[in-house]
Amino acid sequence: MSKHVMECLGLSRVTIEDGKVVDVTEPRVKYCPLFEQVRGIKELNKDTIKENVEYRMKTFGMCCENRQTEMDNFLSFGVSELLCLALKNKKIEAAVIGADGCGTAVITKPSLVQGMGGRISGICETEPIPKVIEAIGPENVVDPDTAKLDMVEGVCIAYDKGYHKVAVTTPFVKDAQMMRDMFGSDLIIIGVHTSGMSEKDAEDAFELFDIITACASKPLRAIYHANPEKYLCAGNKVPVYGITAQGKELIMDKLKELGKEPYDGSVPEKPPAPLI
């Protein structure tokens, strides 16, 4: 039996077993502007979440044996899209991400970063999918036998492989602190899946991360709005904040590619609801 667990739309916990959704918990966030824009979902509830997860399973095999592993950009401005461009521009040599079917992996091919990371939610638990392991290469997966999620170990593997400029995604401030202590300021750390983050973690996040996605986080937005001139902000729905010089550089590269400017507050924000 294969089992995959994700924290999905609105922080609903979704369990998939043998290619079927078997459990969906109530979401804490009831509205996401990105899902309304992309899929027309006006309210996040157990039914709409189940329907969306099943749609992703059907269209690209998320958490299934027929998983599509390479894709073009999905959002105009998501973390996967940032990483893809950074790889293409040689600003980074490898991206360490977590995804269904492989757990933590070290990826150097832009279309593979997009395929594995672009349309998934927060992976909590996953199992190996042979097609995925083969596409990425078992030597690039932290544990091809269990598909465990361990971003710290993933970064260790990336540096052991000889990559000098590495980016990693993580939702955990504790892991970010450990990685910053181990690898210093050259490592690009990107905070993802931040909804529900505590005020203390949010404060620490702005000290540790190079880039962070606001998701539905109330404290992250509050810190940004207290000193917006310190940071670079992209987007008015689910903003991405550039915190350090190298984080801001990656965001500006993407904005330039899209022909867009940083968010300056001239148009109203359209955040998820409620913020938590």
C-alpha positions in Angstrom: 0.0 0.0 0.0 1.3 3.5 -0.9 0.5 6.4 1.4 1.0 10.1 1.0 0.0 12.9 3.4 -0.1 16.5 2.5 -1.1 19.8 4.2 -3.1 21.2 1.3 -5.4 24.1 0.6 -6.2 26.1 3.8 -4.0 23.7 6.0 -6.4 20.8 5.4 -4.5 17.5 6.0 -5.2 15.1 3.1 -4.3 11.4 3.1 -4.0 9.5 -0.2 -3.7 5.7 -0.2 -3.2 3.6 -3.3 -4.3 6.4 -5.6 -7.4 7.4 -3.6 -8.2 10.2 -1.3 -9.2 8.5 2.0 -9.2 11.4 4.5 -9.6 15.2 4.3 -9.6 17.4 7.5 -11.4 20.8 7.9 -9.2 23.6 6.6 -8.2 26.5 8.9 -8.2 29.0 6.0 -11.4 29.2 4.0 -10.4 31.3 1.0 -7.2 31.5 -1.1 -7.1 34.1 -4.0 -4.6 31.9 -6.0 -7.0 28.9 -6.0 -9.9 31.2 -7.0 -7.7 32.7 -9.8 -6.4 29.3 -11.1 -9.3 27.0 -10.4 -12.3 29.2 -9.6 -12.5 27.9 -6.0 -14.4 30.5 -3.9 -14.5 28.6 -0.7 -12.1 26.1 0.8 -14.0 23.2 2.4 -13.6 19.4 2.6 -15.5 18.9 -0.6 -13.7 21.5 -2.7 -10.3 20.4 -1.3 -11.0 16.7 -2.1 -12.1 17.7 -5.6 -8.9 19.8 -6.2 -6.6 17.0 -4.9 -8.3 14.5 -7.2 -8.0 16.9 -10.1 -4.3 17.1 -9.6 -4.0 13.3 -9.2 -5.9 12.9 -12.5 -4.1 15.6 -14.5 -0.5 15.0 -13.6 -0.5 11.9 -11.4 0.2 13.6 -8.0 0.9 10.9 -5.5 0.3 8.2 -8.1 2.4 5.7 -10.0 1.9 7.6 -13.3 3.4 10.8 -11.8 4.4 13.4 -14.5 7.8 14.6 -13.4 8.6 17.5 -15.8 6.5 20.5 -16.4 6.5 24.1 -17.7 5.8 27.0 -15.3 2.4 26.9 -13.6 2.2 30.1 -11.7 3.8 33.3 -12.9 5.5 33.8 -9.6 5.9 30.8 -7.3 8.9 29.4 -5.5 9.4 26.7 -8.1 9.4 29.3 -10.8 12.0 31.3 -8.9 14.2 28.2 -8.6 13.8 27.3 -12.3 14.9 30.7 -13.4 17.8 30.7 -10.9 19.0 27.4 -12.3 18.7 28.6 -15.9 20.6 31.8 -15.0 23.2 29.8 -13.2 22.5 31.8 -10.0 22.2 28.4 -8.3 23.6 25.1 -9.2 21.1 22.8 -7.4 17.7 23.1 -5.6 16.9 20.9 -2.6 13.1 20.3 -2.5 10.6 17.9 -1.0 8.0 16.3 -3.2 5.7 13.3 -3.5 7.2 10.1 -4.6 10.8 11.0 -3.7 10.8 12.9 -0.4 13.8 15.2 -0.3 15.8 15.4 -3.5 18.7 17.4 -5.1 17.6 18.6 -8.5 19.6 20.6 -11.1 17.2 20.4 -14.1 14.7 23.4 -14.2 11.8 21.4 -15.7 12.2 18.7 -13.1 12.1 21.3 -10.3 8.9 22.7 -11.8 7.4 19.3 -12.4 8.0 18.0 -8.9 7.5 21.2 -6.9 5.2 23.5 -8.9 1.8 22.1 -8.3 2.0 20.2 -5.0 1.1 21.2 -1.5 3.0 20.8 1.7 4.2 17.2 1.8 4.2 15.7 5.3 4.7 12.1 4.4 5.3 10.2 1.2 6.5 6.9 -0.2 8.8 6.1 -3.2 7.2 6.1 -6.6 9.6 4.2 -9.0 8.9 6.5 -12.0 9.8 9.5 -9.9 12.9 8.0 -8.4 14.1 7.0 -11.8 13.5 10.5 -13.3 15.4 12.2 -10.5 18.0 9.6 -10.1 18.3 7.5 -6.9 21.7 9.1 -6.3 20.0 12.5 -6.0 17.3 11.4 -3.5 18.1 11.4 0.2 16.6 8.0 0.7 15.2 6.3 -2.4 14.0 3.3 -0.3 11.8 5.3 2.0 11.4 8.8 0.3 12.0 10.4 3.7 11.8 14.2 4.1 15.0 15.7 5.5 16.0 19.0 4.0 19.2 19.3 6.2 20.4 16.0 4.8 19.5 17.0 1.3 21.6 20.1 1.6 24.5 18.0 2.9 24.2 15.8 -0.1 24.1 18.8 -2.5 27.4 20.1 -1.1 29.0 16.7 -1.0 28.2 16.4 -4.7 30.4 19.5 -5.2 27.7 22.1 -5.8 28.7 25.5 -4.5 25.5 27.5 -4.9 22.6 25.7 -3.4 19.0 26.7 -2.6 16.6 24.8 -0.3 12.9 25.1 0.6 11.6 24.4 4.1 8.6 25.4 6.2 10.6 24.9 9.4 12.5 27.7 11.2 14.3 25.1 13.3 15.8 23.5 10.2 16.6 26.9 8.7 18.6 27.7 11.9 20.5 24.4 11.7 21.3 24.8 8.0 22.4 28.5 8.5 24.7 27.4 11.3 26.1 24.5 9.2 26.5 26.2 5.8 26.5 29.9 6.4 25.1 32.8 4.4 25.9 31.3 0.9 23.1 28.8 1.2 19.8 30.3 -0.1 17.0 29.3 2.3 13.4 29.8 1.1 10.5 29.6 3.6 7.4 27.9 2.2 4.1 26.6 3.6 4.1 29.2 6.3 0.4 29.5 7.2 0.0 29.1 11.0 3.5 30.1 11.9 3.9 31.4 15.4 4.9 35.0 16.1 8.3 33.9 17.4 9.0 31.7 14.4 7.9 34.6 12.1 10.4 36.9 13.8 13.2 34.3 13.5 12.2 33.6 9.9 13.0 37.2 8.8 16.5 36.7 10.4 17.1 33.2 8.8 15.4 33.0 5.4 16.5 34.7 2.2 13.0 34.5 0.7 9.8 33.7 2.3 6.2 33.1 1.0 3.6 34.9 3.1 0.9 32.2 2.5 -1.9 32.9 5.0 0.4 33.9 7.7 -0.7 36.9 9.9 2.5 37.5 11.7 4.7 37.4 8.6 2.6 40.0 6.9 2.6 42.1 10.1 6.5 42.1 10.2 6.6 43.0 6.5 4.1 45.9 6.8 6.0 47.3 9.8 9.0 47.9 7.6 8.1 47.4 4.0 11.1 49.5 2.8 13.5 46.8 4.2 12.1 44.1 2.0 11.3 43.3 -1.7 7.7 42.2 -2.2 6.3 40.4 -5.2 2.6 40.0 -5.6 -0.5 41.3 -3.7 -2.4 38.0 -3.2 0.1 35.6 -1.7 3.2 37.7 -1.6 6.8 36.5 -1.8 9.2 38.6 0.3 12.9 39.0 -0.5 14.8 39.5 2.7 18.5 39.3 2.0 20.5 40.7 -1.0 20.7 37.3 -2.7 17.0 36.7 -2.0 16.0 40.0 -3.5 18.2 39.3 -6.5 16.4 36.1 -7.4 13.0 37.8 -7.0 14.1 40.8 -9.2 15.3 38.4 -11.9 11.9 36.8 -12.0 10.1 40.2 -12.0 12.3 41.4 -14.9 11.6 38.2 -16.9 7.8 38.9 -16.4 8.1 42.6 -17.2 6.7 43.4 -13.7 7.6 45.7 -10.9 7.8 44.9 -7.1 4.6 45.4 -5.2 4.5 49.0 -3.9 1.2 49.1 -2.2 -0.5 51.2 -4.9 -3.1 48.5 -5.4 -5.0 46.8 -2.5 -3.8 43.4 -1.3 -6.1 40.5 -1.8 -5.1 38.0 0.9 -6.3 34.6 1.9 -8.9 34.6 4.7 -8.8 34.2 7.6 -5.1 35.0 8.1 -3.7 32.8 10.8 
